[in-house]
């Protein structure tokens, strides 16, 4: 459907183009008056004032033609009133010369029909007046000609004249409508082509930007994933050397360093996968009622140890009243965790005074404000827009690995933007600290009953005794991952049958079936394009019963898989810690009722 803007643009262009046709028609009409002036003056009896009248008409029309051609050259618009008046003047002048008296001694035998027909054709075909205006002028002149000018001599003069004039106007109106329709069609096609070119250009720019983002991402991953891998390899090499010298204490220290670098690697991967899930829309928000105190306790427990290690005092102030949040708990935990960890990291950089981070919650009407205030290095006003962009790390000439990829705040803003009624703002003073404020829907509630939250903490070693003697089938097509997971599970006293493919399980010699299997651990993406869900179904069919299964995956769209993993099957996203896998296995053997919520 054409918009009003398109219609206005078409009208402007249509009228601008008609200045040329009108100018040419005016000059031709003026020349015609001059020619007939000489013909009448030299060959026919005449009255002198008729010659002067023709000369005046010629001068007016020639001048108007020059003006219109000048307007056309400047791409200006021909005014409807000027063009309509000029057309009416030219056509009426034709009739006027036949109405005015000529010499009395000569009978008039010259007819006006050729001039009127030519004038009407030029009027409709060249002037590009609006159809109603053009029809009004043409029909008015035709009525005058029919009443006063003898277009036909002899026979039914009035009837014949009316027929000629009617069809002359009808043909002219049809020509005018066809011309306008054609011009409109060409205009719309041109506009559509322009829009297509603009859209193609925008897509090209977006593709170039995406390519640049991909290049930056690859560079970031290349650096930020290789660094902890290299560090871990170095620590393990030192461990090997120390064990050769029986330096157990030194080996333990190096193993702890290696463990920390692996944790950093896992955190980086989690950031990348979470960002990919939100950008692709694979992880949709799940808004529900969440108790503020319970939510903030979970956030605090996940960050307080990091604050202690960095020598930063982390405090939390909550309202005394019970407050319910209307939000996505998992997404908001990422948001608050990112904001608090950033505050801790950049506050720890201060050496002139002890670092402090305050997390405060305040209920204001139907919203709750969550403030994360730090006494860190602050953010300059010129940099406040840049911090929300991906891969931006302010003030890092040499990238400090522990500060991450620069995706934290980018992820935070993406999450906030997807949650209804949520907003985030920043106030900062360089050298004194920053305050990030998250606003979200909330209300004061008393008597609202919620299910107890499922909290999974690190498993103490005695809890693993329930796994001793259990039997687990492990299907993983990556050799290193298969060996590592098998070794981890075996440390818990579990018998592990590890295999590359389902066929290795089904065709194993001796058969696996004689002894009962307690659980199946299977990767989702297997060799040859097979899926873990199909592999689990095949193993269960081979066994003749359905042991509980744990499906491990590195896919971005984990939520879709969790929605329908299969009967008695849970999903575990990579990377995962040993305690999380232990919870799942304890749930499989019936020793951990909380495993389903892990």
Secondary structure in CASP SS format (residue, H / E / C, confidence):
PFRMAT SS
TARGET T0000
AUTHOR 0000-0000-0000
METHOD secondary structure of the structure
MODEL  1
X C 1.00
X C 1.00
X C 1.00
X H 1.00
X H 1.00
X H 1.00
X H 1.00
X H 1.00
X H 1.00
X H 1.00
X H 1.00
X H 1.00
X H 1.00
X H 1.00
X H 1.00
X H 1.00
X H 1.00
X H 1.00
X H 1.00
X H 1.00
X H 1.00
X H 1.00
X H 1.00
X H 1.00
X H 1.00
X H 1.00
X H 1.00
X H 1.00
X H 1.00
X H 1.00
X H 1.00
X H 1.00
X H 1.00
X H 1.00
X H 1.00
X H 1.00
X H 1.00
X H 1.00
X H 1.00
X H 1.00
X H 1.00
X H 1.00
X H 1.00
X C 1.00
X C 1.00
X C 1.00
X C 1.00
X H 1.00
X H 1.00
X H 1.00
X H 1.00
X H 1.00
X H 1.00
X H 1.00
X H 1.00
X H 1.00
X H 1.00
X H 1.00
X H 1.00
X H 1.00
X H 1.00
X H 1.00
X H 1.00
X H 1.00
X H 1.00
X H 1.00
X H 1.00
X H 1.00
X H 1.00
X H 1.00
X H 1.00
X H 1.00
X H 1.00
X C 1.00
X C 1.00
X C 1.00
X C 1.00
X C 1.00
X C 1.00
X H 1.00
X H 1.00
X H 1.00
X H 1.00
X H 1.00
X H 1.00
X H 1.00
X H 1.00
X H 1.00
X H 1.00
X H 1.00
X H 1.00
X H 1.00
X H 1.00
X H 1.00
X H 1.00
X H 1.00
X H 1.00
X H 1.00
X H 1.00
X C 1.00
X C 1.00
X C 1.00
X C 1.00
X C 1.00
X C 1.00
X C 1.00
X C 1.00
X C 1.00
X C 1.00
X C 1.00
X C 1.00
X C 1.00
X H 1.00
X H 1.00
X H 1.00
X H 1.00
X H 1.00
X H 1.00
X H 1.00
X H 1.00
X H 1.00
X H 1.00
X H 1.00
X H 1.00
X H 1.00
X C 1.00
X C 1.00
X C 1.00
X C 1.00
X C 1.00
X H 1.00
X H 1.00
X H 1.00
X H 1.00
X H 1.00
X H 1.00
X H 1.00
X H 1.00
X H 1.00
X H 1.00
X H 1.00
X H 1.00
X H 1.00
X H 1.00
X H 1.00
X H 1.00
X H 1.00
X H 1.00
X C 1.00
X C 1.00
X C 1.00
X C 1.00
X C 1.00
X C 1.00
X C 1.00
X C 1.00
X H 1.00
X H 1.00
X H 1.00
X H 1.00
X H 1.00
X H 1.00
X H 1.00
X H 1.00
X H 1.00
X H 1.00
X H 1.00
X H 1.00
X H 1.00
X H 1.00
X H 1.00
X H 1.00
X H 1.00
X H 1.00
X H 1.00
X H 1.00
X H 1.00
X H 1.00
X H 1.00
X H 1.00
X H 1.00
X H 1.00
X H 1.00
X H 1.00
X H 1.00
X H 1.00
X H 1.00
X H 1.00
X H 1.00
X H 1.00
X H 1.00
X H 1.00
X H 1.00
X H 1.00
X H 1.00
X H 1.00
X H 1.00
X H 1.00
X H 1.00
X H 1.00
X H 1.00
X H 1.00
X H 1.00
X H 1.00
X H 1.00
X H 1.00
X H 1.00
X H 1.00
X H 1.00
X H 1.00
X H 1.00
X H 1.00
X H 1.00
X H 1.00
X H 1.00
X H 1.00
X H 1.00
X H 1.00
X H 1.00
X H 1.00
X H 1.00
X H 1.00
X H 1.00
X H 1.00
X H 1.00
X H 1.00
X H 1.00
X H 1.00
X H 1.00
X H 1.00
X H 1.00
X H 1.00
X H 1.00
X H 1.00
X H 1.00
X H 1.00
X H 1.00
X H 1.00
X H 1.00
X H 1.00
X H 1.00
X H 1.00
X H 1.00
X H 1.00
X C 1.00
X C 1.00
X C 1.00
X H 1.00
X H 1.00
X H 1.00
X H 1.00
X H 1.00
X H 1.00
X H 1.00
X H 1.00
X H 1.00
X H 1.00
X H 1.00
X H 1.00
X H 1.00
X H 1.00
X H 1.00
X H 1.00
X H 1.00
X H 1.00
X H 1.00
X H 1.00
X H 1.00
X H 1.00
X H 1.00
X H 1.00
X H 1.00
X H 1.00
X H 1.00
X H 1.00
X H 1.00
X H 1.00
X H 1.00
X H 1.00
X H 1.00
X C 1.00
X C 1.00
X C 1.00
X C 1.00
X C 1.00
X C 1.00
X C 1.00
X E 1.00
X E 1.00
X E 1.00
X E 1.00
X H 1.00
X H 1.00
X H 1.00
X H 1.00
X H 1.00
X H 1.00
X H 1.00
X H 1.00
X H 1.00
X H 1.00
X H 1.00
X H 1.00
X H 1.00
X H 1.00
X H 1.00
X H 1.00
X H 1.00
X H 1.00
X C 1.00
X C 1.00
X E 1.00
X E 1.00
X E 1.00
X E 1.00
X E 1.00
X E 1.00
X C 1.00
X C 1.00
X C 1.00
X C 1.00
X C 1.00
X E 1.00
X E 1.00
X E 1.00
X E 1.00
X E 1.00
X C 1.00
X H 1.00
X H 1.00
X H 1.00
X H 1.00
X H 1.00
X H 1.00
X H 1.00
X H 1.00
X H 1.00
X H 1.00
X H 1.00
X H 1.00
X H 1.00
X H 1.00
X H 1.00
X H 1.00
X H 1.00
X H 1.00
X H 1.00
X C 1.00
X C 1.00
X C 1.00
X C 1.00
X C 1.00
X C 1.00
X C 1.00
X E 1.00
X E 1.00
X E 1.00
X E 1.00
X E 1.00
X E 1.00
X E 1.00
X E 1.00
X E 1.00
X E 1.00
X C 1.00
X C 1.00
X E 1.00
X E 1.00
X E 1.00
X E 1.00
X E 1.00
X E 1.00
X E 1.00
X E 1.00
X C 1.00
X C 1.00
X C 1.00
X C 1.00
X C 1.00
X C 1.00
X H 1.00
X H 1.00
X H 1.00
X C 1.00
X C 1.00
X H 1.00
X H 1.00
X H 1.00
X C 1.00
X C 1.00
X C 1.00
X C 1.00
X C 1.00
X C 1.00
X C 1.00
X C 1.00
X C 1.00
X C 1.00
X C 1.00
X C 1.00
X H 1.00
X H 1.00
X H 1.00
X C 1.00
X C 1.00
X C 1.00
X C 1.00
X H 1.00
X H 1.00
X H 1.00
X H 1.00
X H 1.00
X H 1.00
X H 1.00
X H 1.00
X H 1.00
X H 1.00
X H 1.00
X C 1.00
X C 1.00
X C 1.00
X C 1.00
X E 1.00
X E 1.00
X E 1.00
X E 1.00
X E 1.00
X E 1.00
X E 1.00
X C 1.00
X C 1.00
X C 1.00
X E 1.00
X E 1.00
X E 1.00
X E 1.00
X E 1.00
X E 1.00
X E 1.00
X E 1.00
X E 1.00
X E 1.00
X E 1.00
X E 1.00
X C 1.00
X C 1.00
X C 1.00
X C 1.00
X C 1.00
X C 1.00
X C 1.00
X C 1.00
X C 1.00
X C 1.00
X C 1.00
X C 1.00
X C 1.00
X C 1.00
X C 1.00
X C 1.00
X H 1.00
X H 1.00
X H 1.00
X H 1.00
X H 1.00
X H 1.00
X H 1.00
X C 1.00
X C 1.00
X C 1.00
X E 1.00
X E 1.00
X E 1.00
X E 1.00
X E 1.00
X C 1.00
X C 1.00
X C 1.00
X H 1.00
X H 1.00
X H 1.00
X H 1.00
X H 1.00
X H 1.00
X H 1.00
X H 1.00
X H 1.00
X H 1.00
X H 1.00
X H 1.00
X H 1.00
X C 1.00
X C 1.00
X C 1.00
X E 1.00
X E 1.00
X E 1.00
X E 1.00
X E 1.00
X C 1.00
X C 1.00
X H 1.00
X H 1.00
X H 1.00
X H 1.00
X H 1.00
X C 1.00
X C 1.00
X C 1.00
X C 1.00
X C 1.00
X C 1.00
X C 1.00
X C 1.00
X C 1.00
X C 1.00
X C 1.00
X C 1.00
X E 1.00
X E 1.00
X E 1.00
X E 1.00
X E 1.00
X C 1.00
X E 1.00
X C 1.00
X H 1.00
X H 1.00
X H 1.00
X C 1.00
X E 1.00
X H 1.00
X H 1.00
X H 1.00
X H 1.00
X H 1.00
X H 1.00
X H 1.00
X H 1.00
X H 1.00
X H 1.00
X H 1.00
X H 1.00
X C 1.00
X C 1.00
X C 1.00
X C 1.00
X E 1.00
X E 1.00
X E 1.00
X E 1.00
X E 1.00
X E 1.00
X C 1.00
X C 1.00
X C 1.00
X C 1.00
X H 1.00
X H 1.00
X H 1.00
X H 1.00
X H 1.00
X H 1.00
X C 1.00
X C 1.00
X C 1.00
X C 1.00
X C 1.00
X E 1.00
X E 1.00
X E 1.00
X E 1.00
X E 1.00
X C 1.00
X C 1.00
X C 1.00
X C 1.00
X H 1.00
X H 1.00
X H 1.00
X H 1.00
X H 1.00
X H 1.00
X H 1.00
X H 1.00
X H 1.00
X H 1.00
X H 1.00
X C 1.00
X C 1.00
X C 1.00
X C 1.00
X C 1.00
X C 1.00
X H 1.00
X H 1.00
X H 1.00
X C 1.00
END
